[in-house]
Amino acid sequence: MPRIHLGDWVDSGVDWLVNHLSWLFDAVKAVMEGMYDGIDSVLAAPQPLLMAGILAVVAWWLRGLLAGVLAFAGFALVDSLDLWDQAMSTLALVLVATVIALVIGIPLGIWAARSQAVSAAVRPVLDLLQTMPSMVLLIPAMLFFGLGTAPGVVATLIFALAPGVRMTELGIRQVDAELVEAAEAFGTTPRDILWRVQLPLALPTIMAGVNQVIMLGLSMVVIAGMVGTGGLGGAVNQAIGQVDIGFGFEAGVGIVVLAIYLDRVTGALGTHLSPQGRRAAAKERTRAWSYRPRPVVALAGVVVLALVAGGIGIFGPSAGPSEASGANVGKGKEIKLGYIPWDEGVASTFLWKELLEQRGFKVTTTQYAAGPLYTGLATGQLDFETDSWLPTTHAEYWAKYGKQLEDLGKWYGPTSLELTVPSYVKDVNSLADLRDHASEFGGKIIGIEPSAGMMGLLKDKVLKEYGLEGAYDVVDGSTPAMLAELKRAYGRKQPVVVTLWSPHWAYSDYGLKKLKDPEGAWGEGDGVHTLARKGFAADNPQVGQWLKDFSMTEEQLTSLEAQIQKSGKGDEQGAVRTWLRQHPGLADKWAPVAEDAARSQAAG
């Protein structure tokens, strides 16, 4: 049967939409980012424990005293883990996605409940949205809306939309037909029947749908973090990228606290809004731990907390630009950096973040996978990144986006790509030796992200060059998964062959052998390049020149990576400061400022 080129048709359709409806996507993006920024500002304005108190009062009002105490304890735990800002960003994203999903989903559910034709047309679309792998939704969202909050919100609301529609339709259809007929017999208009009969009786089911929308939205935040939405999803992705079990667990605990809070609060809200729920609650026996204040008392509590916070300065002054330790060349100008969670990328990114902030720039850094990183650069949403391996490893990305990027030069090299085995594996010293030892390794080569350039090179050239096709399967996965498998096998002294590259910290942590490549299938070593968006050097000539002149030796790079590993996750920039103090003069060498400019800035 001939192949149906469905993917090509989809690509063409997406390209047409991007080219002809970009104005619409920009408008939608502005609305979503405006909503997100507004909600995030409100949630982040109070000090953490004050906001925890406000959220606890809401839980107290809806579910009782015990729920309020537990809510405060949960959010206090999030604050103690230094994840408060990320948690509030995640909450803002979920709320925006939920509001938009309900604005679309509830009217659509009502329409489907009143029309069999609409119900029949909507059902397969909802099935598609619910069964489509959630990561696939990020691809068009990223192309239409770029990186950041907007694609995360869009992917989240699409994934979470279906329960709102389905539960609204179900709730209205479950209303007793005799009640509807009685209302019609008394001359009630269809509109009044909907508002006064069907919706009040369907409210418990609709609120169950709202609950599901929120829970599904929250389940999407980790995946949405891959396109730079930040929050707890970004923290989880950072932990995955760096195989940091502890940090990942902490971020996961933050998501669990949010999930439990939102689940319990929305469930209780449904009870309060529903006539049946209010009657049932009125009959319940009140105990000390289930005591709930009247709404006026709860509202007064929130107002008092807000007034007290304002009176004692808890709402503190808005943050201004950070003080530069060198000449204030940047004058607060914002520069956006992206990075792949490879060690040299993390090290060089936070090095330049520190150098630029010392020179007066405001720098933001966000972790991405390779594909979104290059997309962000090509579309101008990121300014530069420091970890492009050219001309081989990232060749496909350069071929696709090179005309939209500026190459600011190589700062480290040469690198090398290799297949690696533990040193305790005998009689396997080159790629050619693998052919006779396939059974020893289970016929598997543990790979990294399938989008990585070295994976394409391995599958298309290296295996073929050494006659390994058919004998080995390349296991697609991720860098963290590969490192975890290496760690597991090494601890058990089991044979394993993995994809690795130099420089990499694994060579100092484990006893490993790089398999020789006598045929040169991997090609010559890459250089690590800095790539920028088109026009960045013209917009920032001094920074552009610094980046073009930048270079690091192997000793400098590996010692910086070691310092970051020693300091632990979350303190990368602190590690860079420590390292720069240990290497005096390098900051002025890499980001030099004319002496007269420095003196004039200091005098000012």
C-alpha positions in Angstrom: 0.0 0.0 0.0 1.5 3.4 -0.9 2.5 5.6 2.0 0.0 8.4 2.9 2.0 11.6 3.4 -0.2 12.8 6.3 2.7 14.4 8.1 3.7 16.4 5.0 0.1 17.7 4.7 0.1 18.7 8.3 3.4 20.5 7.9 2.1 22.4 4.9 -1.1 23.4 6.8 0.9 24.6 9.8 3.3 26.6 7.6 0.3 28.2 5.9 -1.3 29.1 9.2 2.0 30.6 10.5 2.5 32.6 7.4 -1.0 34.0 7.0 -2.5 34.1 10.5 0.5 35.2 12.6 -1.4 38.4 13.5 -4.1 36.4 15.1 -1.7 34.2 17.0 0.1 37.3 18.2 -3.1 38.8 19.5 -4.1 35.6 21.3 -0.6 35.4 22.8 -0.8 38.9 24.1 -4.2 38.1 25.8 -2.9 35.0 27.4 0.4 36.5 28.5 -1.5 39.5 29.9 -3.8 37.2 31.9 -0.9 35.2 33.2 1.2 38.2 34.1 -1.7 39.8 36.0 -2.5 36.6 38.0 1.1 35.9 38.6 1.7 39.4 39.9 -1.2 39.1 42.3 0.0 35.7 43.6 3.6 36.8 44.0 2.9 40.2 45.5 2.5 39.1 49.2 5.3 37.5 51.1 5.0 33.7 50.9 3.7 33.0 54.3 1.1 35.8 54.0 -0.1 34.3 50.7 -0.1 30.8 52.3 -2.3 32.3 55.0 -4.8 33.7 52.5 -5.0 30.4 50.7 -5.4 28.7 54.0 -8.4 31.0 54.9 -10.0 30.0 51.6 -9.6 26.3 52.4 -10.9 27.0 56.0 -14.0 28.6 54.6 -14.7 25.9 52.0 -13.7 22.7 53.9 -13.1 23.5 57.6 -10.5 24.3 60.1 -8.4 21.2 59.6 -8.2 21.8 55.8 -7.1 25.3 56.5 -4.3 24.2 58.8 -3.1 21.5 56.4 -3.2 24.0 53.5 -1.0 26.4 55.4 1.4 23.7 56.4 1.6 22.5 52.8 2.4 25.9 51.3 4.8 26.6 54.2 6.6 23.4 53.1 6.8 24.7 49.5 8.3 28.0 50.7 10.8 26.1 52.9 12.0 24.2 49.8 12.7 27.6 48.1 10.1 26.8 45.4 7.5 29.5 46.2 8.0 31.6 43.1 7.8 28.5 40.8 4.7 27.3 42.6 2.9 30.6 42.1 3.9 30.7 38.5 2.5 27.2 38.0 -0.7 28.1 39.8 -1.1 31.2 37.6 -0.6 29.1 34.5 -3.1 26.5 35.6 -5.7 29.2 36.5 -5.3 30.9 33.1 -5.6 27.6 31.2 -8.6 26.6 33.3 -10.4 29.9 32.8 -10.0 29.8 29.0 -10.9 26.1 28.9 -14.1 26.7 30.8 -15.0 29.8 28.8 -14.8 27.5 25.7 -15.9 24.2 27.3 -19.0 25.1 29.3 -20.9 26.9 26.4 -19.8 24.1 24.0 -21.1 21.5 26.5 -24.4 23.3 26.8 -24.8 23.5 23.1 -23.9 19.8 22.7 -26.5 18.9 25.4 -29.2 20.7 23.4 -28.3 19.4 20.0 -27.6 15.8 19.0 -25.8 17.0 15.8 -23.4 19.2 17.8 -22.8 16.4 20.3 -22.0 13.9 17.5 -19.6 16.4 15.8 -17.8 17.3 19.0 -17.3 13.8 20.5 -14.6 12.6 18.0 -12.7 15.9 18.3 -12.7 15.5 22.1 -11.6 11.9 21.7 -8.7 13.1 19.6 -7.6 15.7 22.1 -7.7 13.3 25.0 -5.8 10.5 23.3 -3.2 12.6 21.4 0.1 12.3 23.2 0.4 15.6 25.2 3.9 16.3 24.0 2.7 16.4 20.4 0.5 19.4 21.4 3.6 21.4 22.2 4.9 21.3 18.6 2.1 23.4 16.9 1.7 25.5 20.1 5.4 26.4 19.9 5.3 27.2 16.2 2.2 29.3 16.5 3.0 31.1 19.8 6.8 30.8 20.2 8.4 30.0 23.5 7.3 30.9 27.0 3.9 31.1 28.7 1.6 31.2 25.7 2.4 27.8 24.2 2.3 26.2 27.6 -1.1 27.7 28.3 -2.4 26.6 24.9 -1.1 23.0 25.1 -2.5 22.8 28.7 -6.0 24.1 27.9 -6.3 21.9 24.8 -5.3 18.8 26.8 -7.7 19.8 29.7 -10.6 21.0 27.6 -12.4 17.8 27.0 -13.7 17.1 30.6 -15.3 20.5 30.8 -17.3 19.9 27.7 -18.2 16.3 28.5 -19.2 16.9 32.1 -21.3 19.9 31.2 -23.2 18.0 28.5 -23.6 15.0 30.9 -24.8 17.1 33.7 -27.5 18.8 31.7 -28.6 15.6 30.0 -29.0 14.0 33.4 -31.5 16.5 34.6 -34.9 14.8 35.1 -36.9 15.3 31.9 -40.1 15.6 33.9 -38.8 18.7 35.6 -38.0 20.3 32.3 -41.5 19.3 31.0 -43.1 20.8 34.1 -41.2 24.1 33.6 -42.3 24.2 29.9 -45.9 23.5 30.9 -45.9 26.7 33.1 -44.7 28.7 30.1 -41.0 29.0 31.1 -38.8 30.1 28.3 -36.0 27.8 27.1 -33.4 30.4 28.4 -35.0 30.4 31.9 -35.2 26.6 31.9 -31.5 26.5 31.2 -30.6 29.0 33.9 -33.1 28.2 36.6 -33.6 24.5 36.2 -31.0 22.6 34.2 -27.8 24.5 35.3 -28.5 24.5 39.0 -29.3 20.8 39.0 -26.4 20.0 36.8 -23.9 22.1 38.8 -22.4 19.2 40.8 -21.5 17.4 37.6 -20.2 20.6 36.0 -18.0 21.3 39.0 -16.7 17.7 38.8 -15.7 18.6 35.3 -14.1 21.9 36.5 -12.1 19.8 38.9 -10.9 17.5 36.2 -9.9 20.4 34.0 -7.7 21.8 36.8 -6.2 18.4 37.5 -5.4 17.7 33.9 -4.0 21.2 33.5 -1.7 20.6 36.5 -0.6 17.3 35.1 0.5 19.1 31.9 2.8 21.7 33.6 5.9 19.4 33.5 5.6 18.8 29.8 4.8 22.5 29.2 8.0 23.3 31.1 9.9 22.0 28.1 9.1 25.2 26.1 10.1 27.6 28.8 7.0 28.1 30.9 9.1 27.9 34.0 7.4 27.2 37.3 7.5 23.8 38.9 7.4 22.1 35.5 10.6 23.9 34.6 12.2 22.8 37.9 11.3 19.2 37.2 12.7 19.4 33.7 15.9 20.9 35.0 16.2 18.1 37.6 15.6 15.5 34.8 18.1 17.1 32.6 20.8 17.0 35.3 19.8 13.7 36.9 19.2 15.5 40.2 16.9 13.1 42.1 16.6 15.3 45.2 15.7 18.5 43.4 13.2 16.6 41.2 11.6 15.1 44.3 11.3 18.6 45.9 9.7 20.0 42.8 7.4 17.0 42.6 6.3 17.6 46.2 5.4 21.2 45.2 3.2 19.9 42.4 1.5 17.4 44.8 0.7 20.2 47.3 -0.8 22.3 44.6 -2.8 19.3 43.2 -4.2 18.3 46.6 -5.1 21.9 47.4 -6.9 22.6 44.1 -8.6 19.2 44.2 -10.1 19.7 47.6 -11.0 23.4 47.2 -12.7 22.9 43.8 -14.6 19.9 45.2 -15.8 21.9 48.2 -16.7 24.8 46.0 -19.0 22.6 44.0 -20.8 21.6 47.2 -21.2 25.2 48.2 -22.6 26.3 44.8 -25.0 23.4 44.4 -28.4 23.7 46.1 -28.3 20.0 47.0 -24.8 20.4 48.4 -25.8 23.3 50.6 -28.8 21.3 52.0 -26.6 18.3 52.7 -24.0 20.5 54.4 -26.6 22.1 56.6 -27.6 18.7 57.9 -24.1 17.7 58.8 -23.0 17.8 62.5 -20.4 20.5 63.0 -17.2 19.4 64.8 -14.3 21.6 65.8 -12.0 20.4 63.0 -14.8 20.8 60.3 -16.0 24.3 61.5 -16.3 26.7 58.6 -16.7 30.4 59.0 -19.3 32.4 57.2 -18.2 33.9 53.9 -18.2 37.4 55.3 -15.9 36.2 58.1 -13.6 34.5 55.7 -13.5 37.6 53.4 -12.8 39.8 56.4 -9.9 37.5 57.4 -8.3 37.9 54.0 -8.8 41.7 54.0 -7.3 41.9 57.5 -4.3 39.9 56.4 -3.8 42.1 53.4 -4.1 45.3 55.5 -1.7 44.0 58.1 0.8 43.0 55.3 0.6 46.5 53.8 1.0 48.2 57.2 4.2 46.3 58.1 5.7 46.4 54.7 5.3 42.7 53.8 4.4 43.8 50.2 7.9 45.2 49.9 9.2 47.5 47.1 9.2 46.2 43.6 12.5 44.8 42.6 14.7 47.2 40.6 17.6 46.3 38.4 20.4 44.5 40.2 23.5 46.5 41.1 26.3 45.9 38.8 29.7 45.2 40.3 31.5 46.6 37.2 30.8 49.5 34.8 27.1 49.8 34.2 27.4 49.2 30.4 24.0 47.4 30.1 22.0 50.0 32.1 19.4 47.4 32.9 18.9 46.1 29.3 17.3 42.7 29.2 19.1 39.8 27.6 17.5 36.3 27.3 19.7 33.2 27.3 18.6 29.6 26.6 20.6 26.5 27.3 20.5 22.7 26.9 21.1 20.9 30.2 24.5 19.7 29.2 27.3 20.4 31.7 29.3 22.7 29.4 26.1 24.5 28.4 25.1 25.1 32.1 28.5 26.2 33.0 29.0 28.7 30.1 25.4 30.0 30.4 25.6 30.9 34.0 29.1 32.2 33.5 27.8 34.7 31.0 24.8 35.5 33.1 27.2 36.5 35.9 29.5 38.5 33.6 26.6 40.4 31.9 24.9 41.2 35.2 28.3 42.5 36.5 28.2 44.8 33.5 24.7 46.1 34.3 22.5 43.9 32.1 19.4 42.1 33.3 19.7 38.5 32.3 17.1 35.7 32.3 18.1 32.0 31.7 15.7 29.2 30.6 16.4 25.5 30.0 15.1 23.9 26.8 15.5 20.8 24.7 17.6 21.4 21.5 14.6 21.8 19.2 12.8 24.5 21.2 16.1 26.2 21.9 16.9 26.7 18.2 13.3 27.6 17.4 13.5 30.3 20.1 16.7 31.7 18.6 15.4 31.7 15.1 12.2 33.5 16.0 14.1 36.1 18.1 12.6 35.1 21.4 16.0 34.3 22.8 19.1 36.4 22.3 21.9 33.8 22.4 23.0 30.4 23.6 26.5 29.0 24.1 26.3 25.3 23.5 26.0 24.6 19.7 28.2 21.7 18.6 29.2 22.4 15.0 29.7 21.4 12.3 28.5 17.8 13.0 26.4 17.3 16.1 23.9 20.1 15.5 24.2 20.1 11.7 20.5 19.4 11.1 19.5 22.4 13.2 22.0 24.6 11.5 20.8 23.5 8.1 17.2 24.4 9.1 17.7 27.6 11.0 21.2 28.8 10.1 19.9 31.6 7.9 18.0 33.1 10.8 21.0 32.9 13.2 24.4 34.5 13.8 27.4 32.4 14.6 29.5 34.3 17.1 32.3 31.8 16.9 33.8 28.8 18.6 34.8 29.2 22.3 35.9 25.6 23.0 37.1 22.6 21.0 37.7 20.2 19.6 35.1 18.0 21.1 34.5 14.3 20.3 31.5 12.0 20.0 31.9 8.4 21.0 30.4 5.1 22.1 31.7 4.2 25.6 31.9 1.1 27.8 33.0 0.7 31.4 36.7 -0.1 31.8 35.9 -3.5 33.3 34.4 -4.7 30.0 37.2 -6.7 28.4 38.0 -7.4 24.7 36.0 -4.4 23.6 38.2 -1.5 22.7 37.0 -0.2 19.4 33.7 0.1 17.5 34.7 -2.9 15.4 34.9 -5.1 18.5 31.2 -4.5 19.2 30.1 -6.8 16.3 31.3 -9.9 18.1 29.9 -9.0 21.5 26.3 -8.1 20.8 24.9 -10.7 23.1 27.1 -9.5 25.9 25.4 -6.1 25.7 21.9 -7.5 25.0 22.1 -6.1 21.5 21.4 -2.5 22.8 23.2 0.8 22.6 21.8 3.2 25.2 21.2 6.5 23.4 20.1 10.0 24.3 17.4 12.3 22.9 16.4 11.1 19.4 16.6 14.8 18.2 20.3 15.0 19.1 22.6 15.2 16.1 24.8 12.4 17.3 21.9 10.0 17.4 21.2 10.6 13.7 24.9 10.2 12.9 25.0 6.9 14.9 22.0 5.4 13.2 22.7 6.6 9.7 26.5 6.2 9.5 28.3 4.7 12.4 26.3 1.5 12.7 26.5 1.0 8.9 30.2 1.7 8.8 31.0 -1.1 11.3 28.4 -3.6 10.2 26.4 -3.2 13.5 23.0 -2.8 11.8 20.7 -5.7 12.9 23.1 -6.7 15.7 22.3 -3.6 17.8 19.2 -1.6 18.5 19.7 2.1 19.5 17.5 2.8 22.5 16.1 6.4 22.1 15.7 8.1 25.4 17.3 11.1 27.1 20.6 12.2 28.5 19.4 11.7 32.1 18.1 8.2 31.2 21.4 7.3 29.6 23.3 8.5 32.6 21.0 6.7 35.0 21.4 3.4 33.0 25.2 3.9 33.0 25.1 4.5 36.8 22.9 1.4 37.4 25.0 -0.9 35.2 28.3 0.4 36.6 27.2 -0.2 40.2 26.4 -3.8 39.3 29.5 -4.3 37.1 27.3 -5.1 34.1 28.3 -4.6 30.5 26.7 -1.5 28.9 27.5 0.6 25.9 26.3 4.2 25.9 26.5 7.3 23.7 28.9 9.9 25.3 30.9 12.9 24.3 33.9 14.8 25.5 34.2 16.9 27.6 31.8 15.2 30.0 32.0 14.8 33.8 31.1 11.1 33.6 34.7 10.3 32.5 35.9 11.7 35.9 33.2 10.0 37.9 33.5 6.5 36.3 36.2 4.3 34.9 35.2 4.4 31.2 36.7 3.5 27.8 36.1 5.5 24.7 35.8 3.0 21.8 38.2 3.7 19.1 36.9 4.8 15.7 39.5 3.6 13.1 37.2 4.3 10.2 36.5 7.9 11.3 32.8 7.4 11.2 32.1 10.0 13.9 34.0 12.6 11.8 36.3 15.2 13.1 35.6 16.8 16.5 33.1 19.7 16.8 33.7 23.1 18.2 31.4 24.5 20.8 29.9 27.7 19.3 27.9 30.6 20.5 24.8 31.2 18.3 22.6 34.3 18.5 19.4 35.6 17.0 19.8 37.5 13.7 20.8 41.1 14.5 21.9 40.5 18.1 25.5 41.7 17.6 24.3 44.8 15.8 21.9 45.6 18.6 24.5 44.8 21.3 27.9 45.5 19.6 30.0 45.4 22.8 28.4 42.1 24.0 28.7 40.7 20.5 32.4 41.4 20.5 32.9 39.9 24.0 31.2 36.7 22.8 33.3 36.6 19.6 36.5 36.9 21.6 35.5 34.4 24.3 37.4 31.1 24.7 38.0 28.6 27.5 40.7 26.1 28.1 39.8 22.5 29.1 41.2 23.1 32.6 39.0 26.2 33.0 35.8 24.5 31.7 36.2 21.3 33.7 37.1 23.2 36.9 34.0 25.4 36.5 31.8 22.3 35.9 33.3 20.7 39.0 32.5 23.8 41.1 28.9 23.8 39.9 28.6 20.1 40.7 30.1 20.8 44.2 27.7 23.7 44.9 24.6 21.7 44.0 21.6 22.5 41.9 20.0 25.8 42.2 23.2 27.6 43.1 24.9 27.6 39.6 25.5 31.4 39.7 26.8 31.3 43.2 29.3 28.6 42.0 30.3 30.8 39.1 31.0 33.7 41.5 33.1 31.5 43.7 35.0 30.2 40.6 35.6 33.7 39.3 37.0 34.8 42.7 39.4 31.8 42.4 40.4 32.9 38.9 41.0 36.7 39.3 41.2 38.7 36.1 39.2 36.4 33.9 36.0 38.5 34.2 37.8 41.6 32.9 39.5 39.6 30.2 36.2 38.1 28.9 34.0 41.2 29.3 36.5 44.1 29.2 35.3 47.7 29.8 37.3 50.7 28.8 39.0 52.3 31.8 37.6 55.8 31.2 34.0 54.3 30.9 34.5 52.4 34.1 35.7 55.5 35.9 32.9 57.7 34.6 30.3 55.1 35.7 31.9 54.8 39.1 31.9 58.6 39.5 28.2 58.8 38.4 
